[in-house]
Amino acid sequence: MKNFCVELILQNSVTLKVLLLICYQFLCSENFMIKIQNISSTDTFLVRHPVLRAGKPIESCVFDGDNLPSTKHFGLYIKEKLVGVVSIFKNKNTIFNIENQFQIRGMAVLPEFQKKGFGENLVKHCENYVKNVNGTLIWFNARENAVPFYKKLGYNKIGNPFSIADIGIHYLMKKEIG
Ligand SMILES: CC(C)(COP(=O)(O)OP(=O)(O)OC[C@H]1O[C@@H](n2cnc3c(N)ncnc32)[C@H](O)[C@@H]1OP(=O)(O)O)[C@@H](O)C(=O)NCCC(=O)NCCS
């Protein structure tokens, strides 16, 4: 009986240690440390600049309408480090005969944090925001390289590719929300 009790205590202590280790690993994992919050337009430059305007002057990171009250900027933080940004503008594209349209701009994730699901989190955050303000459509001009990313999230290409000076080939993409 005594041996049985000692064995039980030992086994439980091993189980307890394994459980504690799993909890510790979960608490330290990147996914647990993620938060998305509203940021200022100038905060976005920390990611816009290296990812979208590399080698260009910092002024090239300023977008028309960045500081309008209807424009929102979201930042994804991992352990307090800003690693991804996106901005959403209330902006009607006359191609779409629909009210309450929003445009995504400045979608960027630092290279070392790409392909980990953070871009998807940011787009979904925009979609939730648009739903909450009764928006009906999100559109944007997608860089050619990012089209497969947006397609995975349910966005469709509209029309032919077009070129934006100094940046490259883009596609108009959209998704109806709600
Ligand atoms: C495009 C970008 C924002 C995507 O962010 P990300 O964090 O790397 O993307 P995620 O990890 O959330 O990807 C979600 C899915 O899309 C896929 N994906 C992401 N980028 C892709 C790409 N360029 N080509 C093909 N698939 C891609 C991922 O593999 C993932 O697929 P899965 O769910 O099957 O695993 C990011 O790569 C980036 O900042 N690129 C440079 C700047 C840029 O092009 N911005 C867009 C301007 S329009």
The ligand as an SDF file (V2000), in Angstrom:
LIG
                    3D

 48 50  0  0  0  0  0  0  0  0999 V2000
    0.9340   39.9290  -48.1700 C   0  0  0  0  0  0  0  0  0  0  0  0
    1.1770   39.9010  -46.6550 C   0  0  0  0  0  0  0  0  0  0  0  0
    0.4910   41.0710  -46.0010 C   0  0  0  0  0  0  0  0  0  0  0  0
    0.5770   38.5820  -46.1040 C   0  0  0  0  0  0  0  0  0  0  0  0
    0.7650   38.5360  -44.7070 O   0  0  0  0  0  0  0  0  0  0  0  0
    1.2170   37.1850  -43.9970 P   0  0  0  0  0  0  0  0  0  0  0  0
    1.2100   37.3860  -42.5440 O   0  0  0  0  0  0  0  0  0  0  0  0
    2.4980   36.7390  -44.6170 O   0  0  0  0  0  0  0  0  0  0  0  0
    0.0710   36.1940  -44.4800 O   0  0  0  0  0  0  0  0  0  0  0  0
   -0.5930   34.9850  -43.6590 P   0  0  0  0  0  0  0  0  0  0  0  0
    0.4780   34.2020  -43.0040 O   0  0  0  0  0  0  0  0  0  0  0  0
   -1.6860   35.5040  -42.7980 O   0  0  0  0  0  0  0  0  0  0  0  0
   -1.2000   34.1480  -44.8580 O   0  0  0  0  0  0  0  0  0  0  0  0
   -2.5270   33.6300  -44.9090 C   0  0  0  0  0  0  0  0  0  0  0  0
   -2.5320   32.5920  -46.0120 C   0  0  0  0  0  0  0  0  0  0  0  0
   -2.1250   33.1880  -47.2410 O   0  0  0  0  0  0  0  0  0  0  0  0
   -0.9400   32.5500  -47.7280 C   0  0  0  0  0  0  0  0  0  0  0  0
   -0.0620   33.5660  -48.3010 N   0  0  0  0  0  0  0  0  0  0  0  0
    0.4330   34.6640  -47.6890 C   0  0  0  0  0  0  0  0  0  0  0  0
    1.1840   35.3790  -48.5570 N   0  0  0  0  0  0  0  0  0  0  0  0
    1.1400   34.7010  -49.7250 C   0  0  0  0  0  0  0  0  0  0  0  0
    1.7160   34.9540  -50.9920 C   0  0  0  0  0  0  0  0  0  0  0  0
    2.4550   36.0350  -51.2440 N   0  0  0  0  0  0  0  0  0  0  0  0
    1.4640   34.0390  -51.9740 N   0  0  0  0  0  0  0  0  0  0  0  0
    0.7010   32.9460  -51.7440 C   0  0  0  0  0  0  0  0  0  0  0  0
    0.1160   32.6740  -50.5540 N   0  0  0  0  0  0  0  0  0  0  0  0
    0.3460   33.5530  -49.5670 C   0  0  0  0  0  0  0  0  0  0  0  0
   -0.3020   31.9150  -46.5250 C   0  0  0  0  0  0  0  0  0  0  0  0
    0.5080   30.8270  -46.8870 O   0  0  0  0  0  0  0  0  0  0  0  0
   -1.5320   31.4700  -45.7560 C   0  0  0  0  0  0  0  0  0  0  0  0
   -2.0720   30.3070  -46.3320 O   0  0  0  0  0  0  0  0  0  0  0  0
   -2.5660   29.0690  -45.4380 P   0  0  0  0  0  0  0  0  0  0  0  0
   -3.7130   29.6220  -44.6160 O   0  0  0  0  0  0  0  0  0  0  0  0
   -2.9870   28.0590  -46.4330 O   0  0  0  0  0  0  0  0  0  0  0  0
   -1.3960   28.6970  -44.6100 O   0  0  0  0  0  0  0  0  0  0  0  0
    2.6830   39.9070  -46.3030 C   0  0  0  0  0  0  0  0  0  0  0  0
    3.2990   38.8210  -46.9130 O   0  0  0  0  0  0  0  0  0  0  0  0
    3.3920   41.1840  -46.7000 C   0  0  0  0  0  0  0  0  0  0  0  0
    3.4850   42.1170  -45.9260 O   0  0  0  0  0  0  0  0  0  0  0  0
    3.9370   41.2000  -47.9420 N   0  0  0  0  0  0  0  0  0  0  0  0
    4.7000   42.3450  -48.4300 C   0  0  0  0  0  0  0  0  0  0  0  0
    3.8370   43.5880  -48.5830 C   0  0  0  0  0  0  0  0  0  0  0  0
    2.6350   43.3710  -49.4620 C   0  0  0  0  0  0  0  0  0  0  0  0
    2.7070   42.8100  -50.5510 O   0  0  0  0  0  0  0  0  0  0  0  0
    1.4870   43.8610  -48.9560 N   0  0  0  0  0  0  0  0  0  0  0  0
    0.2320   43.8020  -49.6790 C   0  0  0  0  0  0  0  0  0  0  0  0
    0.0520   45.0810  -50.3980 C   0  0  0  0  0  0  0  0  0  0  0  0
   -1.4120   45.0070  -51.4070 S   0  0  0  0  0  0  0  0  0  0  0  0
  1  2  1  0
  2  3  1  0
  2  4  1  0
  2 36  1  0
  4  5  1  0
  5  6  1  0
  6  7  2  0
  6  8  1  0
  6  9  1  0
  9 10  1  0
 10 11  2  0
 10 12  1  0
 10 13  1  0
 13 14  1  0
 14 15  1  0
 15 16  1  0
 15 30  1  0
 16 17  1  0
 17 18  1  0
 17 28  1  0
 18 19  1  0
 18 27  1  0
 19 20  2  0
 20 21  1  0
 21 22  1  0
 21 27  2  0
 22 23  1  0
 22 24  2  0
 24 25  1  0
 25 26  2  0
 26 27  1  0
 28 29  1  0
 28 30  1  0
 30 31  1  0
 31 32  1  0
 32 33  2  0
 32 34  1  0
 32 35  1  0
 36 37  1  0
 36 38  1  0
 38 39  2  0
 38 40  1  0
 40 41  1  0
 41 42  1  0
 42 43  1  0
 43 44  2  0
 43 45  1  0
 45 46  1  0
 46 47  1  0
 47 48  1  0
M  END
$$$$
